[in-house]
Protein backbone atom coordinates (compact mmCIF):
# COMPACT_ATOMS: atom_id res chain seq x y z
CA UNK A 1 0.00 0.00 0.00
CA UNK A 2 1.32 3.44 -0.91
CA UNK A 3 1.61 6.11 1.73
CA UNK A 4 -0.93 8.93 1.38
CA UNK A 5 1.27 11.68 2.77
CA UNK A 6 -1.48 14.27 3.09
CA UNK A 7 -3.29 12.01 5.54
CA UNK A 8 -0.19 11.72 7.72
CA UNK A 9 0.36 15.43 8.26
CA UNK A 10 -0.43 17.07 11.58
CA UNK A 11 -3.62 19.09 11.62
CA UNK A 12 -1.76 22.28 12.51
CA UNK A 13 -0.21 22.37 9.03
CA UNK A 14 -3.56 23.41 7.59
CA UNK A 15 -2.84 26.99 8.65
CA UNK A 16 0.55 27.14 6.97
CA UNK A 17 0.64 29.02 3.67
CA UNK A 18 3.37 30.20 1.34
CA UNK A 19 4.52 33.75 1.91
CA UNK A 20 3.21 36.09 -0.77
CA UNK A 21 6.56 37.86 -0.58
CA UNK A 22 8.64 34.68 -1.05
CA UNK A 23 6.49 33.71 -4.03
CA UNK A 24 6.96 37.18 -5.48
CA UNK A 25 10.73 36.85 -5.27
CA UNK A 26 10.51 34.23 -8.01
CA UNK A 27 8.95 36.82 -10.31
CA UNK A 28 11.07 39.83 -9.47
CA UNK A 29 14.28 38.09 -10.48
CA UNK A 30 13.34 38.98 -14.05
CA UNK A 31 15.68 41.84 -15.05
CA UNK A 32 12.93 43.95 -16.61
CA UNK A 33 10.94 44.15 -13.36
CA UNK A 34 11.22 47.24 -11.16
CA UNK A 35 10.65 45.70 -7.76
CA UNK A 36 9.21 47.45 -4.74
CA UNK A 37 8.31 44.03 -3.30
CA UNK A 38 10.99 42.38 -1.17
CA UNK A 39 11.86 44.34 1.96
CA UNK A 40 15.44 43.18 1.83
CA UNK A 41 18.67 45.13 2.38
CA UNK A 42 20.76 46.29 -0.56
CA UNK A 43 23.75 43.90 -0.92
CA UNK A 44 25.87 46.82 -2.14
CA UNK A 45 25.73 48.11 1.44
CA UNK A 46 26.93 44.91 3.12
CA UNK A 47 30.33 45.25 4.83
CA UNK A 48 31.96 42.84 2.37
CA UNK A 49 35.59 43.67 3.09
CA UNK A 50 35.17 43.68 6.85
CA UNK A 51 33.37 40.33 6.82
CA UNK A 52 36.01 38.76 4.56
CA UNK A 53 38.81 40.01 6.80
CA UNK A 54 37.05 38.73 9.91
CA UNK A 55 36.61 35.24 8.46
CA UNK A 56 40.30 35.22 7.52
CA UNK A 57 41.31 36.25 11.04
CA UNK A 58 39.19 33.51 12.58
CA UNK A 59 40.55 30.81 10.30
CA UNK A 60 44.14 32.00 10.81
CA UNK A 61 43.84 31.69 14.58
CA UNK A 62 44.65 28.28 15.98
CA UNK A 63 42.50 28.88 19.05
CA UNK A 64 39.52 30.53 17.36
CA UNK A 65 39.11 28.30 14.33
CA UNK A 66 38.66 25.15 16.36
CA UNK A 67 35.95 26.88 18.41
CA UNK A 68 34.36 28.47 15.35
CA UNK A 69 33.90 25.16 13.54
CA UNK A 70 32.78 23.15 16.57
CA UNK A 71 29.46 22.62 18.31
CA UNK A 72 28.72 25.40 20.79
CA UNK A 73 26.33 26.42 23.55
CA UNK A 74 22.69 26.94 22.61
CA UNK A 75 22.53 30.35 24.31
CA UNK A 76 24.94 31.83 21.74
CA UNK A 77 28.51 33.13 21.58
CA UNK A 78 29.11 34.92 24.87
CA UNK A 79 30.98 37.96 23.45
CA UNK A 80 28.08 38.54 21.05
CA UNK A 81 25.53 38.39 23.86
CA UNK A 82 27.69 40.82 25.81
CA UNK A 83 27.72 43.23 22.86
CA UNK A 84 23.94 42.98 22.59
CA UNK A 85 23.58 43.76 26.29
CA UNK A 86 25.93 46.75 25.97
CA UNK A 87 23.78 48.20 23.19
CA UNK A 88 20.45 47.60 24.93
CA UNK A 89 21.68 48.72 28.34
CA UNK A 90 22.33 52.24 27.05
CA UNK A 91 18.63 52.72 27.69
CA UNK A 92 18.97 51.62 31.32
CA UNK A 93 17.83 48.06 30.76
CA UNK A 94 20.32 46.25 33.00
CA UNK A 95 20.33 43.07 30.90
CA UNK A 96 22.99 40.40 31.32
CA UNK A 97 23.89 37.57 28.89
CA UNK A 98 21.51 35.36 30.87
CA UNK A 99 18.69 37.50 29.47
CA UNK A 100 19.71 36.86 25.84
CA UNK A 101 19.50 33.88 23.52
CA UNK A 102 20.92 34.05 19.98
CA UNK A 103 18.58 32.77 17.26
CA UNK A 104 18.94 32.00 13.57
CA UNK A 105 17.51 35.36 12.56
CA UNK A 106 14.65 37.01 14.40
CA UNK A 107 12.25 34.84 12.38
CA UNK A 108 13.35 31.79 14.36
CA UNK A 109 12.80 33.78 17.53
CA UNK A 110 9.21 34.55 16.51
CA UNK A 111 8.59 30.89 15.70
CA UNK A 112 9.97 29.87 19.11
CA UNK A 113 7.72 32.38 20.84
CA UNK A 114 4.72 31.04 18.98
CA UNK A 115 5.63 27.53 20.10
CA UNK A 116 6.21 28.70 23.67
CA UNK A 117 2.93 30.56 24.17
CA UNK A 118 0.25 29.54 21.66
CA UNK A 119 -2.06 26.55 21.89
CA UNK A 120 -4.87 25.72 19.46
CA UNK A 121 -7.53 28.40 19.63
CA UNK A 122 -5.56 30.79 21.86
CA UNK A 123 -6.02 34.50 21.24
CA UNK A 124 -3.09 36.57 19.97
CA UNK A 125 -3.29 40.35 19.58
CA UNK A 126 -1.63 41.94 16.55
CA UNK A 127 -1.87 45.29 14.84
CA UNK A 128 -3.88 45.78 11.65
CA UNK A 129 -1.77 45.56 9.49
CA UNK A 130 1.10 43.49 10.91
CA UNK A 131 4.25 41.71 9.76
CA UNK A 132 3.43 38.78 7.47
CA UNK A 133 6.39 36.75 8.74
CA UNK A 134 5.00 36.86 12.27
CA UNK A 135 1.65 35.55 11.08
CA UNK A 136 3.52 32.71 9.35
CA UNK A 137 5.58 31.96 12.45
CA UNK A 138 2.50 31.78 14.67
CA UNK A 139 0.17 29.97 12.24
CA UNK A 140 1.29 26.36 12.96
CA UNK A 141 0.17 26.78 16.58
CA UNK A 142 -3.39 27.59 15.48
CA UNK A 143 -4.11 30.95 17.14
CA UNK A 144 -7.16 33.16 16.77
CA UNK A 145 -6.23 36.77 16.12
CA UNK A 146 -7.42 40.01 17.63
CA UNK A 147 -6.56 42.67 15.04
CA UNK A 148 -6.04 46.08 16.65
CA UNK A 149 -6.26 49.19 14.43
CA UNK A 150 -3.53 51.83 14.20
CA UNK A 151 -3.26 55.47 13.17
CA UNK A 152 -0.24 57.63 12.37
CA UNK A 153 0.94 57.43 16.03
CA UNK A 154 0.65 53.67 16.29
CA UNK A 155 -1.77 51.31 17.97
CA UNK A 156 -5.02 52.81 19.30
CA UNK A 157 -5.02 52.47 23.13
CA UNK A 158 -8.77 52.03 23.56
CA UNK A 159 -8.87 49.27 20.96
CA UNK A 160 -5.82 47.63 22.52
CA UNK A 161 -7.43 47.69 25.96
CA UNK A 162 -10.55 46.05 24.52
CA UNK A 163 -8.34 43.33 23.08
CA UNK A 164 -6.43 42.88 26.35
CA UNK A 165 -9.71 42.41 28.23
CA UNK A 166 -10.20 39.23 26.19
CA UNK A 167 -7.00 37.74 27.61
CA UNK A 168 -4.68 37.19 24.62
CA UNK A 169 -1.54 35.13 25.17
CA UNK A 170 0.51 38.13 24.01
CA UNK A 171 0.50 41.29 21.90
CA UNK A 172 2.91 41.40 18.93
CA UNK A 173 4.12 44.84 17.81
CA UNK A 174 6.77 46.38 15.56
CA UNK A 175 7.07 49.83 17.20
CA UNK A 176 9.76 51.34 14.96
CA UNK A 177 9.01 51.91 11.25
CA UNK A 178 6.66 48.97 11.18
CA UNK A 179 6.73 46.38 8.47
CA UNK A 180 4.54 46.89 6.45
CA UNK A 181 3.21 50.42 6.98
CA UNK A 182 6.33 52.30 8.13
CA UNK A 183 4.52 53.77 11.16
CA UNK A 184 6.43 54.48 14.37
CA UNK A 185 4.62 54.13 17.69
CA UNK A 186 4.86 57.48 19.49
CA UNK A 187 6.33 57.77 22.98
CA UNK A 188 2.90 58.41 24.48
CA UNK A 189 1.48 55.31 22.79
CA UNK A 190 4.48 53.24 23.91
CA UNK A 191 3.83 54.23 27.49
CA UNK A 192 0.15 53.38 27.00
CA UNK A 193 1.06 49.91 25.65
CA UNK A 194 3.29 49.17 28.65
CA UNK A 195 0.72 50.55 31.07
CA UNK A 196 -1.96 48.27 29.63
CA UNK A 197 0.40 45.28 29.60
CA UNK A 198 1.14 45.84 33.28
CA UNK A 199 -2.52 46.38 34.16
CA UNK A 200 -3.78 43.25 32.39
CA UNK A 201 -0.70 41.04 32.69
CA UNK A 202 -0.38 40.55 28.94
CA UNK A 203 3.12 39.92 27.52
CA UNK A 204 4.33 42.09 24.66
CA UNK A 205 6.62 40.84 21.90
CA UNK A 206 8.61 43.79 20.59
CA UNK A 207 9.98 43.18 17.08
CA UNK A 208 12.85 45.64 16.64
CA UNK A 209 14.15 44.65 13.19
CA UNK A 210 14.36 48.23 11.89
CA UNK A 211 15.24 50.28 14.97
CA UNK A 212 18.72 51.29 13.74
CA UNK A 213 17.31 52.63 10.44
CA UNK A 214 15.97 56.00 11.65
CA UNK A 215 16.27 58.90 9.19
CA UNK A 216 14.30 61.67 10.91
CA UNK A 217 13.71 62.70 14.51
CA UNK A 218 15.01 61.41 17.79
CA UNK A 219 15.47 57.79 18.81
CA UNK A 220 12.59 56.60 21.01
CA UNK A 221 13.06 54.26 23.98
CA UNK A 222 12.25 50.64 23.35
CA UNK A 223 9.22 49.04 24.94
CA UNK A 224 11.45 46.75 26.98
CA UNK A 225 13.34 49.78 28.36
CA UNK A 226 10.07 51.54 29.18
CA UNK A 227 8.85 48.42 30.95
CA UNK A 228 12.00 48.53 33.08
CA UNK A 229 11.47 52.22 33.79
CA UNK A 230 7.78 51.89 34.64
CA UNK A 231 8.42 48.82 36.77
CA UNK A 232 10.04 51.03 39.38
CA UNK A 233 13.47 51.07 41.02
CA UNK A 234 15.49 47.92 41.34
CA UNK A 235 18.81 46.33 40.56
CA UNK A 236 19.58 44.46 37.39
CA UNK A 237 17.10 43.37 34.75
CA UNK A 238 13.59 44.43 35.74
CA UNK A 239 11.22 44.14 32.74
CA UNK A 240 8.59 41.48 33.25
CA UNK A 241 6.15 42.14 30.41
CA UNK A 242 8.27 42.49 27.23
CA UNK A 243 10.31 40.09 25.12
CA UNK A 244 12.50 41.90 22.61
CA UNK A 245 13.32 40.37 19.22
CA UNK A 246 16.37 41.84 17.48
CA UNK A 247 18.32 40.99 14.33
CA UNK A 248 21.47 41.87 12.43
CA UNK A 249 19.89 40.94 9.10
CA UNK A 250 18.93 44.51 8.16
CA UNK A 251 22.20 46.07 9.35
CA UNK A 252 25.02 43.59 8.61
CA UNK A 253 23.90 40.73 6.34
CA UNK A 254 20.82 38.48 6.38
CA UNK A 255 22.73 35.35 5.27
CA UNK A 256 24.59 35.29 8.60
CA UNK A 257 21.20 34.41 10.16
CA UNK A 258 21.96 36.04 13.50
CA UNK A 259 19.17 37.43 15.63
CA UNK A 260 18.35 37.35 19.31
CA UNK A 261 15.67 37.47 21.98
CA UNK A 262 16.02 39.48 25.20
CA UNK A 263 13.69 38.77 28.10
CA UNK A 264 13.28 37.54 31.68
CA UNK A 265 15.71 34.73 32.50
CA UNK A 266 12.90 32.24 33.19
CA UNK A 267 11.56 32.77 29.65
CA UNK A 268 15.02 32.71 28.07
CA UNK A 269 15.71 29.37 29.79
CA UNK A 270 12.67 27.82 28.10
CA UNK A 271 13.72 29.31 24.76
CA UNK A 272 17.20 27.82 25.15
CA UNK A 273 15.58 24.40 25.55
CA UNK A 274 13.69 25.00 22.30
CA UNK A 275 16.94 26.02 20.64
CA UNK A 276 18.56 22.79 21.80
CA UNK A 277 15.71 20.78 20.32
CA UNK A 278 15.49 22.84 17.14
CA UNK A 279 19.03 23.23 15.80
CA UNK A 280 21.35 22.93 18.84
CA UNK A 281 22.82 26.40 18.20
CA UNK A 282 23.20 29.07 15.54
CA UNK A 283 26.34 29.07 13.39
CA UNK A 284 29.30 29.65 15.71
CA UNK A 285 31.64 30.99 13.06
CA UNK A 286 29.03 33.48 11.88
CA UNK A 287 28.45 34.70 15.44
CA UNK A 288 32.20 35.14 16.01
CA UNK A 289 32.69 36.98 12.71
CA UNK A 290 29.68 39.21 13.28
CA UNK A 291 30.90 40.12 16.77
CA UNK A 292 34.29 41.05 15.34
CA UNK A 293 32.71 43.28 12.69
CA UNK A 294 30.11 45.06 14.82
CA UNK A 295 32.60 45.82 17.60
CA UNK A 296 34.84 47.43 14.99
CA UNK A 297 32.50 49.39 12.69
CA UNK A 298 28.98 49.51 14.21
CA UNK A 299 28.52 53.32 14.33
CA UNK A 300 30.09 53.80 10.88
CA UNK A 301 28.07 50.96 9.35
CA UNK A 302 24.69 52.08 10.65
CA UNK A 303 25.40 55.70 9.64
CA UNK A 304 26.18 54.55 6.09
CA UNK A 305 22.94 52.57 5.90
CA UNK A 306 20.86 55.47 7.15
CA UNK A 307 22.37 57.89 4.63
CA UNK A 308 21.74 55.60 1.67
CA UNK A 309 18.23 54.49 2.57
CA UNK A 310 17.19 58.04 3.49
CA UNK A 311 17.87 59.14 -0.11
CA UNK A 312 15.69 56.33 -1.44
CA UNK A 313 12.90 57.04 1.04
CA UNK A 314 12.91 60.67 -0.02
CA UNK A 315 12.90 59.70 -3.70
CA UNK A 316 9.86 57.46 -3.25
CA UNK A 317 7.89 60.08 -1.32
CA UNK A 318 8.72 62.71 -3.94
CA UNK A 319 7.70 60.35 -6.77
CA UNK A 320 4.40 59.53 -5.11
CA UNK A 321 3.71 63.24 -4.73
CA UNK A 322 4.65 63.85 -8.36
CA UNK A 323 2.79 61.00 -10.08
CA UNK A 324 -0.01 59.54 -7.96
CA UNK A 325 -3.57 60.81 -8.47
CA UNK A 326 -5.90 62.31 -5.84
CA UNK A 327 -7.72 59.77 -3.74
CA UNK A 328 -4.55 57.86 -2.89
CA UNK A 329 -2.84 58.17 0.51
CA UNK A 330 0.53 57.00 1.75
CA UNK A 331 2.57 57.01 4.93
CA UNK A 332 5.65 59.19 5.51
CA UNK A 333 7.97 56.85 7.44
CA UNK A 334 10.70 58.33 9.64
CA UNK A 335 12.83 55.23 9.00
CA UNK A 336 12.78 51.61 7.94
CA UNK A 337 12.29 50.31 4.41
CA UNK A 338 8.59 50.71 3.60
CA UNK A 339 5.89 53.09 2.41
CA UNK A 340 2.26 52.02 2.76
CA UNK A 341 -0.37 52.88 0.16
CA UNK A 342 -4.09 53.24 0.68
CA UNK A 343 -5.78 53.15 -2.73
CA UNK A 344 -9.37 54.05 -3.60
CA UNK A 345 -11.83 51.46 -2.31
CA UNK A 346 -12.52 50.36 -5.88
CA UNK A 347 -8.91 49.22 -6.39
CA UNK A 348 -7.94 45.70 -5.34
CA UNK A 349 -4.23 45.38 -4.57
CA UNK A 350 -3.95 41.80 -5.80
CA UNK A 351 -5.53 42.62 -9.14
CA UNK A 352 -3.38 45.74 -9.40
CA UNK A 353 -0.25 43.63 -8.86
CA UNK A 354 -1.24 41.27 -11.67
CA UNK A 355 -1.65 44.22 -14.03
CA UNK A 356 1.50 45.94 -12.77
CA UNK A 357 3.67 42.90 -13.52
CA UNK A 358 2.12 42.09 -16.90
CA UNK A 359 1.59 45.63 -18.22
CA UNK A 360 4.27 47.91 -16.72
CA UNK A 361 6.88 45.52 -15.20
CA UNK A 362 6.49 46.76 -11.63
CA UNK A 363 6.13 44.57 -8.51
CA UNK A 364 4.96 45.30 -4.95
CA UNK A 365 3.17 43.38 -2.19
CA UNK A 366 -0.63 43.60 -1.88
CA UNK A 367 -1.63 44.75 1.58
CA UNK A 368 -4.16 42.03 2.41
CA UNK A 369 -1.24 39.67 3.10
CA UNK A 370 -0.41 41.75 6.18
CA UNK A 371 -3.88 41.56 7.72
CA UNK A 372 -4.67 38.63 9.99
CA UNK A 373 -8.34 39.09 9.08
CA UNK A 374 -7.48 39.41 5.34
CA UNK A 375 -8.94 42.89 5.14
CA UNK A 376 -7.05 45.76 3.52
CA UNK A 377 -7.73 44.71 -0.08
CA UNK A 378 -7.12 48.28 -1.27
CA UNK A 379 -3.68 48.62 0.39
CA UNK A 380 -0.15 47.93 -0.83
CA UNK A 381 3.37 47.85 0.58
CA UNK A 382 6.19 49.49 -1.34
CA UNK A 383 9.82 48.91 -0.40
CA UNK A 384 12.50 51.35 -1.54
CA UNK A 385 15.53 49.44 -0.23
CA UNK A 386 16.69 47.78 -3.45
CA UNK A 387 16.04 50.52 -6.01
CA UNK A 388 17.98 53.67 -6.86
CA UNK A 389 16.27 57.09 -6.84
CA UNK A 390 15.93 57.40 -10.64
CA UNK A 391 14.48 53.93 -10.98
CA UNK A 392 12.12 54.60 -8.06
CA UNK A 393 10.69 57.60 -9.91
CA UNK A 394 10.18 55.61 -13.11
CA UNK A 395 8.56 52.70 -11.26
CA UNK A 396 6.12 54.97 -9.43
CA UNK A 397 5.31 56.75 -12.70
CA UNK A 398 4.51 53.43 -14.37
CA UNK A 399 2.39 52.25 -11.45
CA UNK A 400 0.44 55.51 -11.43
CA UNK A 401 -0.76 54.87 -15.01
CA UNK A 402 -2.83 51.91 -13.73
CA UNK A 403 -4.78 53.93 -11.15
CA UNK A 404 -8.17 55.60 -11.70
CA UNK A 405 -8.12 59.36 -12.14
ChimeraX attribute file (.defattr): number of C-alpha atoms within 10 A of each C-alpha:
attribute: neighborCount
match mode: 1-to-1
recipient: residues
	/A:1	3
	/A:2	4
	/A:3	7
	/A:4	8
	/A:5	7
	/A:6	7
	/A:7	8
	/A:8	8
	/A:9	10
	/A:10	9
	/A:11	11
	/A:12	12
	/A:13	12
	/A:14	11
	/A:15	14
	/A:16	15
	/A:17	11
	/A:18	8
	/A:19	14
	/A:20	15
	/A:21	17
	/A:22	11
	/A:23	10
	/A:24	16
	/A:25	15
	/A:26	9
	/A:27	13
	/A:28	20
	/A:29	11
	/A:30	11
	/A:31	9
	/A:32	11
	/A:33	17
	/A:34	24
	/A:35	29
	/A:36	23
	/A:37	25
	/A:38	22
	/A:39	22
	/A:40	15
	/A:41	20
	/A:42	16
	/A:43	13
	/A:44	8
	/A:45	15
	/A:46	17
	/A:47	16
	/A:48	13
	/A:49	8
	/A:50	17
	/A:51	19
	/A:52	12
	/A:53	14
	/A:54	20
	/A:55	19
	/A:56	13
	/A:57	15
	/A:58	20
	/A:59	16
	/A:60	11
	/A:61	11
	/A:62	10
	/A:63	10
	/A:64	14
	/A:65	18
	/A:66	13
	/A:67	15
	/A:68	20
	/A:69	14
	/A:70	10
	/A:71	13
	/A:72	16
	/A:73	14
	/A:74	22
	/A:75	25
	/A:76	24
	/A:77	23
	/A:78	18
	/A:79	15
	/A:80	22
	/A:81	24
	/A:82	17
	/A:83	15
	/A:84	21
	/A:85	20
	/A:86	16
	/A:87	12
	/A:88	19
	/A:89	15
	/A:90	11
	/A:91	16
	/A:92	15
	/A:93	22
	/A:94	19
	/A:95	24
	/A:96	19
	/A:97	20
	/A:98	19
	/A:99	21
	/A:100	30
	/A:101	26
	/A:102	32
	/A:103	29
	/A:104	20
	/A:105	23
	/A:106	25
	/A:107	22
	/A:108	22
	/A:109	26
	/A:110	24
	/A:111	19
	/A:112	21
	/A:113	22
	/A:114	24
	/A:115	17
	/A:116	14
	/A:117	15
	/A:118	21
	/A:119	15
	/A:120	12
	/A:121	11
	/A:122	16
	/A:123	21
	/A:124	23
	/A:125	25
	/A:126	27
	/A:127	24
	/A:128	23
	/A:129	25
	/A:130	24
	/A:131	22
	/A:132	19
	/A:133	17
	/A:134	21
	/A:135	25
	/A:136	19
	/A:137	19
	/A:138	22
	/A:139	22
	/A:140	22
	/A:141	23
	/A:142	20
	/A:143	22
	/A:144	19
	/A:145	20
	/A:146	22
	/A:147	20
	/A:148	21
	/A:149	17
	/A:150	18
	/A:151	11
	/A:152	15
	/A:153	15
	/A:154	23
	/A:155	25
	/A:156	18
	/A:157	19
	/A:158	13
	/A:159	14
	/A:160	23
	/A:161	17
	/A:162	12
	/A:163	20
	/A:164	23
	/A:165	11
	/A:166	13
	/A:167	15
	/A:168	22
	/A:169	20
	/A:170	24
	/A:171	25
	/A:172	22
	/A:173	24
	/A:174	25
	/A:175	27
	/A:176	28
	/A:177	26
	/A:178	29
	/A:179	27
	/A:180	27
	/A:181	29
	/A:182	27
	/A:183	27
	/A:184	24
	/A:185	25
	/A:186	17
	/A:187	17
	/A:188	11
	/A:189	17
	/A:190	23
	/A:191	17
	/A:192	18
	/A:193	24
	/A:194	24
	/A:195	17
	/A:196	19
	/A:197	22
	/A:198	18
	/A:199	11
	/A:200	15
	/A:201	17
	/A:202	21
	/A:203	20
	/A:204	24
	/A:205	23
	/A:206	22
	/A:207	28
	/A:208	20
	/A:209	25
	/A:210	23
	/A:211	22
	/A:212	18
	/A:213	22
	/A:214	24
	/A:215	21
	/A:216	11
	/A:217	8
	/A:218	8
	/A:219	11
	/A:220	17
	/A:221	16
	/A:222	22
	/A:223	27
	/A:224	26
	/A:225	22
	/A:226	22
	/A:227	24
	/A:228	24
	/A:229	16
	/A:230	15
	/A:231	16
	/A:232	9
	/A:233	9
	/A:234	10
	/A:235	6
	/A:236	12
	/A:237	19
	/A:238	21
	/A:239	22
	/A:240	20
	/A:241	21
	/A:242	27
	/A:243	24
	/A:244	21
	/A:245	27
	/A:246	24
	/A:247	26
	/A:248	21
	/A:249	19
	/A:250	21
	/A:251	23
	/A:252	24
	/A:253	21
	/A:254	18
	/A:255	11
	/A:256	18
	/A:257	20
	/A:258	26
	/A:259	23
	/A:260	25
	/A:261	29
	/A:262	26
	/A:263	25
	/A:264	19
	/A:265	18
	/A:266	10
	/A:267	17
	/A:268	19
	/A:269	17
	/A:270	14
	/A:271	24
	/A:272	22
	/A:273	13
	/A:274	17
	/A:275	24
	/A:276	14
	/A:277	11
	/A:278	12
	/A:279	12
	/A:280	16
	/A:281	21
	/A:282	24
	/A:283	22
	/A:284	21
	/A:285	23
	/A:286	20
	/A:287	23
	/A:288	22
	/A:289	22
	/A:290	22
	/A:291	21
	/A:292	20
	/A:293	20
	/A:294	21
	/A:295	12
	/A:296	12
	/A:297	13
	/A:298	14
	/A:299	10
	/A:300	10
	/A:301	17
	/A:302	17
	/A:303	15
	/A:304	14
	/A:305	21
	/A:306	18
	/A:307	13
	/A:308	15
	/A:309	26
	/A:310	22
	/A:311	15
	/A:312	23
	/A:313	26
	/A:314	16
	/A:315	20
	/A:316	27
	/A:317	19
	/A:318	15
	/A:319	20
	/A:320	21
	/A:321	14
	/A:322	13
	/A:323	16
	/A:324	20
	/A:325	15
	/A:326	12
	/A:327	12
	/A:328	15
	/A:329	16
	/A:330	19
	/A:331	15
	/A:332	18
	/A:333	24
	/A:334	20
	/A:335	25
	/A:336	31
	/A:337	29
	/A:338	28
	/A:339	26
	/A:340	22
	/A:341	21
	/A:342	19
	/A:343	22
	/A:344	15
	/A:345	13
	/A:346	9
	/A:347	16
	/A:348	18
	/A:349	24
	/A:350	19
	/A:351	12
	/A:352	19
	/A:353	20
	/A:354	15
	/A:355	16
	/A:356	22
	/A:357	19
	/A:358	12
	/A:359	12
	/A:360	18
	/A:361	20
	/A:362	23
	/A:363	27
	/A:364	26
	/A:365	24
	/A:366	24
	/A:367	27
	/A:368	23
	/A:369	26
	/A:370	27
	/A:371	20
	/A:372	21
	/A:373	14
	/A:374	12
	/A:375	14
	/A:376	21
	/A:377	20
	/A:378	20
	/A:379	27
	/A:380	27
	/A:381	26
	/A:382	26
	/A:383	27
	/A:384	30
	/A:385	25
	/A:386	22
	/A:387	19
	/A:388	16
	/A:389	19
	/A:390	12
	/A:391	17
	/A:392	26
	/A:393	21
	/A:394	15
	/A:395	23
	/A:396	23
	/A:397	17
	/A:398	19
	/A:399	24
	/A:400	18
	/A:401	14
	/A:402	16
	/A:403	16
	/A:404	14
	/A:405	9
